Amino acid sequence: VISMHDGIVLYTTPSITDVLGYPRDMWLGRSFIDFVHLKDRATFASQITTGIPIAESRGSVPKDTKSTFCVMLRRYRGLKSGGFGVIGRPVSYEPFRLGLTFREAPEEARPDNYMVSNGTNMLLVICATPIKSSYKIPDEILSQKSPKFAIRHTATGI
């Protein structure tokens, strides 16, 4: 769950931390776009700007409209055991299919039991599904003819 006010990650599930290797604390409070591959950031930003419900037409926008697209998300490289420096591994990325759903932030309860509507506060709920290759080894040739498929990243995600 990401705040649309500043793009900060507010909540994450353990499954994404298991897949990418980040400790949960490293997701929370950081901008989600920092984890997106440089080549995919424009696509990600475009999907957000075209998917945000406009205030005047919120009533006409179907609740929980969802848009999906594919991006590369950065894997965790690890920390040195004797400090907090990054281990000298190359940066790697994993392909994911992201489903974006915009929701209005829930109302907050004040101490005097009055509910305060945040009105303009929107949350972005992202469902990230890993994309797995059907190939098992590099340069594998499948026995059946497959349709042409191309991506703009190399096999290592760069």
PyMOL commands that set and color helices and strands:
alter all, ss='L'
color gray80, all
select helices_A, chain A and resi 14-20+24-27+32-35+38-51+55-57
alter helices_A, ss='H'
color red, helices_A
select strands_A, chain A and resi 2-3+66-74+93-104+108-109+115-116+122-130
alter strands_A, ss='S'
color yellow, strands_A
deselect
rebuild
show_as cartoon
